[in-house]
């Protein structure tokens, strides 16, 4: 039975893990708190970057000899393999830790088994403390490992009547400055930011993270099947890496120096699963899908939207482009149903976060 002190320590580990969002890929975010034999916190740490020390190592370094006989609270099962760093299960054993509480089991077949190694060495091990919170905090990496493709968060901004622009095409700005700042936070937590060709040509988005210090810029991915992007597009500047995804026969001669990924087209569209497989192979574990409606429809139809974040502005237009284009849904019984997991006021807007509870037709 978890005590209030156990819960406090694990909440501290969860807060530490969140510091790694956007900088640890393709590794998970992990936090660790070490308490001594009297239950006093003596060490803490988080996984800061891929290839660097894991959370347990940082926490044990801070704790030193005070860790012997103590407890380690870890948001993810301590790893059991040697990669760029050694197995954390053995590090905990060597430090003399007597008890390990971890929140979520490691689904990575290369790293799992840490709990068994700890138990074999006589360490008391329990799993499941604040599991749901830890799962939510590491959902991108966990989804990527379980599905073998990047986690996809679809973000959009719209009026209360579901319009992303007015009838004349004007769209700046539907959402508030506070909502736009919040989107930069989402970008900073993502490995890649993805938009379609229509959005590239209509809005000329920059897609890099602004207003936040010390972030790792995500890969900017533009899906432009016919390579109609002008050479001076903002997405091509050096502020962040960029990948242009085009059809196999697209002419990219006017885009010298741009990194290009060529994929076959199906009925004029990029195959969503093929695109995600390519991004996964490049180490991308989380994608922020920012637009537009046609590309979002393709992702919904492919069953490749894992979370929806909508910024709803207190505005009515009555006409103009809708949030979502054809997603292969022709009747209400085929609708993609969502479970709202969070609502929050962001400036004058309402941010709604939801996850799918049904599988779309054809997925």
C-alpha positions, 0 to 999 in steps of 0.5 A: 500500500503506497504511503503519502510519502511514496506518492509525494516522491513519485510526483516529484519524479513525474515533474522531473521527467517532464523536463525532458520533453522534446530533448530525449528522443528517441528515448523516453522521458524519465524522472527519478527520486532517491530517498534514504533509509529514513525516507528523506529525499537525497537525490533526484534527476531526469533523463536530459538527452539521448545518449546521456546518463539516465535519470537513475544515474543522475539521482544516484550521483546526487545521493552518493552513499546516502542511497544505500538502503534507500528507495528509488522512485522511477517513472519508468521501469529501470532499463536492463540493457546496455546501449549508449549507457549501461543498465540502470537496474544494475546501477541501482543494485550496485548503489545498494538500493533496497526498494524500487517503486516504478510507475510504468513497465517498459514495453521496449523488448530491448530494455525490459526485464529490469524489475526481474533483475532487481528482484533477483538481486534481493531488491523489493520492487513494486510497479504501478504507483501513479501509473496513469499519470506516468503513462500520460506524461510519456504517452508519445514514446510509449505509443511509438514503441507499442505501435512502431510509428510516431505518436501523432498529436493533431492540433488545430485552431478554429472558431466555435462554428468550426471554421479555420478561416473566413470565406475570403481566406483570411485566418490571422488570427482566429486564436489568441496570442496566448493560444499561439504561445501554447502551440510553441510549447507543443512544438517544443515537446515534439520531434517533428511538426507536420503541415500540408502543401495547402497550408505551406502555400496559403500561410507560409508558416515558419514552424520553428519554436519561438519564445522558449529558450534552450529547446531542441528545434523539431524537424519541420516536415512539409508534405508538398506532393507536387513540390509547388513550394516557392524557393523563398518559403520560410520553412526552408530557412536555417532556423530548424531542420526541414524535410520536404515530402513530395511525390516520386516524380515531383520536380524539385530543381527550384529547391536546391539544398532542401532535403527531400523525401520522395514517396509514391502517391495514391490517388494524388496523396501521400500514403500516411503509413509510409510517411510515418514509417519513414519518420520513425526510421529517422528517430522521430517518435512524436509528430505535431500535425498542424494542418491543413484540413485535407492532410488531417483528414488523411491521417484520421482516415488512416487511424493515425491520430492519437490525440486531438488538441483544439483551440476554440476561439469565441468567434463565429464566421458562418462560412469558410474552410472547415477544420477537417476535410474528407476522412472517409466517414460517410455516416454517423455510425462511422464517426471517430468518437473521442474522449475529452481528457482535458479542457482549459482556458488559454487566454480567451480561448478554450483548449480541448484535448481528446483521444480517440475511443473508436477506430475509423473506417478503413484504419 
